[in-house]
Amino acid sequence: MSIHPNLSDGTDETDLMGGYLESLALVERLHRLLLDVIKDEFERVGILEINAVQALLLFNIGDNEVTAGELKTRGYYQGSNVSYNLKKLVEMGFMDHQRCQIDRRSVRVKLTERGRDIRRIMEALFARHATGLEERGVMGPEGMGQITTALRRVERYWTDQIRYIY
């Protein structure tokens, strides 16, 4: 096989490549669609001062107290503008922050009551979606488990590519 396969030649290897590229595009589209769904939910309930990325960040932090660096290492946030979003969330009263006692350069953040309200809205939205997926026959627990397992394997593979480039 050449370095640049012809994806229409019907071989197993090119079928795998085509499937891989389709999966990549789908993951990207699903993430953007999730942000649109969150944005629509907040517009529906009349909360306009927070964007979908910030709401998802609050949801993922939950009851934890974390630093900006931990947000990335724990996989809560992948964006390069995490500091900007944390600063905005603190300014808007969704998060509290305080300097770490051990490393004074580091700031720890946690949700305020207002931030926990946003998290509850997100939990309700996601609960409706999970129930709706099953009720409409889109996917039940077994299918969700299979997707999660497959995505974790891809995540592990990509992580290994970053750490152990060969």
Secondary structure, DSSP 8 states (H G I E B T S, - for coil): --SS--TTS--HHHHHHHHHHHHHHHHHHHHHHHHHHHHHHHHHTT--SS-HHHHHHHHHHTT--EEHHHHHHTTS---TTHHHHHHHHHHTTSEEEEE-SS-TT-EEEEE-HHHHHHHHHHHHHHHHHHHHHHHTTS--HHHHHHHHHHHHHHHHHHHHHHHS--
